[in-house]
Amino acid sequence: PAPAAPRHSLALASSLPPSPSAPPPEHLPWDPFVASVQPYPITSLQPKYFVADSLADAKRKMREYTKQMRKPFTATFDHLNATIVTSPSVQRLTPPDAN
Protein backbone atom coordinates (compact mmCIF):
# COMPACT_ATOMS: atom_id res chain seq x y z
CA PRO A 1 0.00 0.00 0.00
CA ALA A 2 1.01 3.60 -0.61
CA PRO A 3 2.31 5.57 2.38
CA ALA A 4 -0.23 7.75 4.15
CA ALA A 5 -0.29 11.39 3.16
CA PRO A 6 1.22 13.68 5.79
CA ARG A 7 -1.21 15.59 7.97
CA HIS A 8 -0.62 19.34 7.94
CA SER A 9 -0.89 21.34 11.14
CA LEU A 10 -2.81 24.57 10.62
CA ALA A 11 -1.82 25.95 13.99
CA LEU A 12 1.17 28.10 14.70
CA ALA A 13 3.51 26.55 17.20
CA SER A 14 4.41 28.58 20.22
CA SER A 15 7.78 30.31 20.15
CA LEU A 16 8.40 29.09 23.69
CA PRO A 17 10.36 25.85 24.06
CA PRO A 18 8.16 23.00 25.27
CA SER A 19 8.38 22.31 28.97
CA PRO A 20 9.04 18.70 30.00
CA SER A 21 6.30 19.06 32.60
CA ALA A 22 3.75 20.56 30.20
CA PRO A 23 1.09 18.20 28.91
CA PRO A 24 1.32 17.47 25.19
CA PRO A 25 -1.06 19.52 23.02
CA GLU A 26 -4.33 17.95 21.96
CA HIS A 27 -4.69 17.31 18.21
CA LEU A 28 -8.17 17.92 16.82
CA PRO A 29 -9.57 17.63 13.29
CA TRP A 30 -9.43 20.95 11.39
CA ASP A 31 -12.79 22.64 11.80
CA PRO A 32 -12.76 26.43 11.34
CA PHE A 33 -16.13 26.72 13.13
CA VAL A 34 -14.52 25.26 16.27
CA ALA A 35 -11.06 26.82 15.81
CA SER A 36 -12.51 30.32 15.43
CA VAL A 37 -13.91 30.28 18.96
CA GLN A 38 -11.08 28.37 20.64
CA PRO A 39 -9.51 30.53 23.37
CA TYR A 40 -5.72 30.60 23.42
CA PRO A 41 -4.16 32.10 26.55
CA ILE A 42 -1.05 34.09 25.71
CA THR A 43 0.62 33.07 28.97
CA SER A 44 0.86 29.35 28.26
CA LEU A 45 1.74 26.93 25.49
CA GLN A 46 -0.89 26.35 22.84
CA PRO A 47 -3.18 23.63 24.26
CA LYS A 48 -4.74 22.45 20.98
CA TYR A 49 -3.61 22.00 17.40
CA PHE A 50 -6.14 21.73 14.60
CA VAL A 51 -4.89 19.28 12.00
CA ALA A 52 -6.19 18.84 8.44
CA ASP A 53 -6.12 15.65 6.42
CA SER A 54 -4.80 17.65 3.46
CA LEU A 55 -4.35 21.23 2.34
CA ALA A 56 -7.19 20.74 -0.16
CA ASP A 57 -9.48 19.62 2.67
CA ALA A 58 -8.40 22.59 4.83
CA LYS A 59 -9.10 24.98 1.96
CA ARG A 60 -12.54 23.46 1.31
CA LYS A 61 -13.51 23.72 4.97
CA MET A 62 -12.22 27.29 5.20
CA ARG A 63 -14.29 28.27 2.16
CA GLU A 64 -17.39 26.71 3.78
CA TYR A 65 -16.66 28.71 6.92
CA THR A 66 -16.20 32.03 5.13
CA LYS A 67 -19.40 31.58 3.10
CA GLN A 68 -21.46 31.91 6.29
CA MET A 69 -19.68 35.09 7.43
CA ARG A 70 -21.49 38.40 7.07
CA LYS A 71 -19.32 40.66 4.94
CA PRO A 72 -20.34 44.28 4.24
CA PHE A 73 -18.01 44.39 1.22
CA THR A 74 -16.39 42.20 -1.38
CA ALA A 75 -12.72 41.83 -2.20
CA THR A 76 -11.32 40.14 -5.29
CA PHE A 77 -7.80 39.65 -6.53
CA ASP A 78 -6.97 41.32 -9.85
CA HIS A 79 -4.42 38.92 -11.38
CA LEU A 80 -3.49 41.31 -14.18
CA ASN A 81 -2.42 44.11 -11.81
CA ALA A 82 -1.63 41.91 -8.78
CA THR A 83 -3.89 44.03 -6.55
CA ILE A 84 -6.94 43.51 -4.39
CA VAL A 85 -10.05 45.32 -5.61
CA THR A 86 -12.77 46.13 -3.08
CA SER A 87 -16.40 47.00 -3.60
CA PRO A 88 -17.37 50.70 -3.52
CA SER A 89 -18.74 50.40 0.03
CA VAL A 90 -15.19 50.22 1.43
CA GLN A 91 -13.87 53.61 2.47
CA ARG A 92 -10.23 54.28 3.19
CA LEU A 93 -9.54 56.06 6.45
CA THR A 94 -6.93 58.77 6.48
CA PRO A 95 -4.59 58.83 9.47
CA PRO A 96 -4.89 61.78 11.83
CA ASP A 97 -2.32 64.53 11.53
CA ALA A 98 0.86 63.80 13.44
CA ASN A 99 0.94 67.39 14.79
N, C-alpha and C positions, 0 to 999 in steps of 0.2 A: 504493500500500500504506500501511497505517496505520503510524505511527511506533512504533519498538520501545519496549517498556515499560522504564522506568528500572530499573537493577539497584541494590539496596539493600545497602550495606555493613553487616554485622553486627558489625564490629569498632569499637572505640573508637580514635579517632585519638590519637596522642601529643600531650601538651600542649607538647612542645618544638617549636620551629620546625624545619622540614626543613633539613638541611644541604645545600648545593649539591654537596658531595663524597659524600654518602650515596647508596648505590644505591636506586633506587625500590623500594617494597615489592612483594612478589609477591602477585598476586591469585589466590586459589584458590576453587573452588566451595564453597559452604556445606555442610559436613559436620560435624555436632556430634561424631561419633565421632572425627574427626581433630582438630578444634579443641580438644576437651577435653584432649588430651594434648600440645598444641603448647606448647613452652616459650617464654616471653617474658621475655628479660632486662630488668630494670628500668633498666639503665644505658645502653640504646641505643634507637633508634627501633624501632617495631614492624616486624618484618621481613615479616610476612604479614598480609593481610586476607582474611577469608573473606566471599565475596559470594554472595548469594542471587539467584535469578532473580526472585523476588517474595516479598512478606511471607507470602503464603499457603503458598508452598513452604517457606519457612524455618520456619513454624509446624508444618507437617506433619512435617518432618524432626526438629524438636526434640521433638515428641510421640513419634515413633518412638524417639528416643534415650532419653527419660525412661521409656518403657515397660520397657526392659531394666534399669533401675537397681533395685537392692535398696533398698527403703524400709521401715524398721521401723514406719512409721506412715502414716496418710493425712491429708490436709489438703484441705478443700473450702471454697469461698467461699459464704457465706450471703448471698445477694443482698438478702434482706429486711432484715437487720440490718447489712449491709456489714461483715461480720467473717469471719475465717478460723476454721473449726471443725476441731479436730484430733481424732484418735482417742484413746480413753482411755489408750493406752500412752504418750502424751507426758506427761512430768512437767515442771512448771515448776521451775526452780532459783531459790532465793532467794539474793540477794547476801549475802556475808559482812558482818558488822557493820563499820562504819567506825570502830570504836573503836581 
